[in-house]
Amino acid sequence: MGNVNEFFNTAGSNRNRQVVCADGFTMSVQAFDGGYCEPPANGAEKYTSVEVGYPSEREELLMKWAEEPEKPTQTVYGYVPVQVVTNVIAKHGGIVDGEIPRGVAPIGVHFVVDD
């Protein structure tokens, strides 16, 4: 299995497509009934925390929530605050592909942070 999107397609799931950032960083960002998110529901109006999984590299901003910190690219990160996920996306240059749950800021590649 090559990536998270292939896994979901094979499993017949309708989860969000894997997030791809401008610098090549990838991660799964999910929120659904039964997931490690708040609220634990499908299609909530706004999530306050989400489930992140299988990032392409160790990301220090996420490590506090790692289920298996010794395997940072092969684990799930539960109940990650949406602001942290937004910060990760911004750190990696914005989203070029993929989907995020409501509540995570949709930062595109042209987002600029003033110093």
C-alpha positions as CSV (number, residue, x, y, z in Angstrom):
1,M,0.0,0.0,0.0
2,G,1.6,3.2,-1.2
3,N,-0.2,5.9,0.9
4,V,-3.1,6.8,3.1
5,N,-5.3,7.6,0.1
6,E,-4.8,4.2,-1.4
7,F,-5.6,2.6,2.0
8,F,-8.9,4.5,2.3
9,N,-9.8,3.7,-1.3
10,T,-9.2,0.0,-0.7
11,A,-11.1,0.0,2.5
12,G,-14.0,1.7,0.9
13,S,-13.8,4.7,3.2
14,N,-14.8,8.2,2.5
15,R,-12.2,9.8,4.7
16,N,-10.4,13.0,3.8
17,R,-7.7,12.8,1.2
18,Q,-4.1,13.0,2.5
19,V,-2.9,16.6,3.0
20,V,0.1,17.5,0.8
21,C,2.0,20.6,1.7
22,A,4.1,22.9,-0.5
23,D,7.4,21.5,0.8
24,G,6.3,17.9,0.2
25,F,5.3,17.1,3.8
26,T,2.2,14.9,4.0
27,M,-0.2,13.8,6.7
28,S,-3.7,12.4,7.2
29,V,-6.1,14.8,8.9
30,Q,-9.4,13.2,9.9
31,A,-12.5,13.9,12.0
32,F,-15.4,11.5,12.2
33,D,-17.6,9.5,14.6
34,G,-15.2,7.1,16.3
35,G,-12.1,9.1,15.5
36,Y,-9.8,10.8,18.0
37,C,-11.5,14.2,17.6
38,E,-13.8,16.7,19.2
39,P,-16.7,16.6,18.7
40,P,-16.6,12.8,17.9
41,A,-19.1,13.1,15.0
42,N,-19.4,12.9,11.3
43,G,-19.7,16.2,9.5
44,A,-19.6,18.5,12.5
45,E,-20.0,22.2,11.9
46,K,-16.6,22.8,13.4
47,Y,-14.0,20.6,15.1
48,T,-11.8,21.8,18.0
49,S,-9.4,18.8,17.7
50,V,-8.7,16.3,15.0
51,E,-6.9,13.0,14.4
52,V,-3.6,13.3,12.5
53,G,-1.9,10.2,11.1
54,Y,1.2,9.0,9.4
55,P,3.1,12.2,8.6
56,S,5.9,11.8,6.1
57,E,8.5,12.9,8.6
58,R,8.8,13.6,12.3
59,E,7.0,16.9,13.1
60,E,7.9,18.4,16.5
61,L,4.7,20.4,16.7
62,L,2.7,17.1,16.8
63,M,4.9,14.9,19.0
64,K,2.9,15.7,22.2
65,W,-0.1,13.8,20.8
66,A,1.8,10.8,19.3
67,E,0.3,7.4,20.2
68,E,3.7,5.8,19.5
69,P,6.3,8.5,19.7
70,E,9.1,6.1,18.9
71,K,7.5,5.6,15.4
72,P,6.6,9.2,14.5
73,T,5.8,8.4,10.8
74,Q,3.9,5.2,11.5
75,T,1.5,6.4,14.2
76,V,-1.7,8.3,15.0
77,Y,-1.9,11.6,16.8
78,G,-5.2,11.9,18.7
79,Y,-7.1,15.0,19.7
80,V,-4.6,17.4,18.1
81,P,-6.0,21.0,18.5
82,V,-7.0,22.4,15.2
83,Q,-4.7,25.4,15.8
84,V,-1.7,23.1,16.0
85,V,-2.7,21.4,12.7
86,T,-3.0,24.9,11.2
87,N,0.4,25.7,12.4
88,V,1.9,22.6,10.9
89,I,0.3,23.3,7.6
90,A,1.7,26.9,7.7
91,K,5.1,25.7,8.7
92,H,5.3,23.5,5.6
93,G,4.2,26.2,3.2
94,G,0.5,25.6,2.9
95,I,-1.7,23.0,1.3
96,V,-1.3,22.1,-2.3
97,D,-3.6,19.0,-2.2
98,G,-5.8,17.1,0.1
99,E,-8.7,17.8,2.5
100,I,-9.0,19.0,6.0
101,P,-11.9,18.9,8.5
102,R,-13.9,22.1,9.4
103,G,-12.1,24.1,12.0
104,V,-8.6,23.7,10.5
105,A,-7.7,26.8,8.6
106,P,-7.3,26.2,4.9
107,I,-4.0,27.8,4.4
108,G,-3.0,27.8,0.8
109,V,0.5,28.0,-0.7
110,H,0.3,31.8,-1.1
111,F,-0.1,32.4,2.6
112,V,2.6,34.8,4.0
113,V,3.5,35.4,7.6
114,D,4.8,38.8,8.5
115,D,8.0,38.9,10.6
